[in-house]
């Protein structure tokens, strides 16, 4: 059972994790989410985590897309995702982003900064 006041979740290396939608729905106040090495995870979102500041989602060999809306976001580590082809971020500020070695990702990916 997940409590709605959880601010940090670490699923690093959970190779059989295929979806995070149910987890995210139960933890609306997440600030940090670590999913690196979740090899079966195919997509992240679309999801709205308004308090999320950090998302580490590197080395997820099946990951094809990330779609996120957040007002507090500061850091995305999504490097070494060979199938990542779509990155859609709806944010208030431009965060620190690492998408190195994501060869299918268009160099001009969509970011929507709202004021």
Buried (B, 14 or more C-beta within 10 A) or exposed (E): EEEEEBEEBEBBEBEEBEEBEEBBEEBBEBBBBBBBBBBBBEBBBEBBBEBBBBBBBBBBBBBBBBBBBBBBBBBBBBBBBBBBBBBBBBBBEEBEBBBEBBEEBEEEBEEEEEE
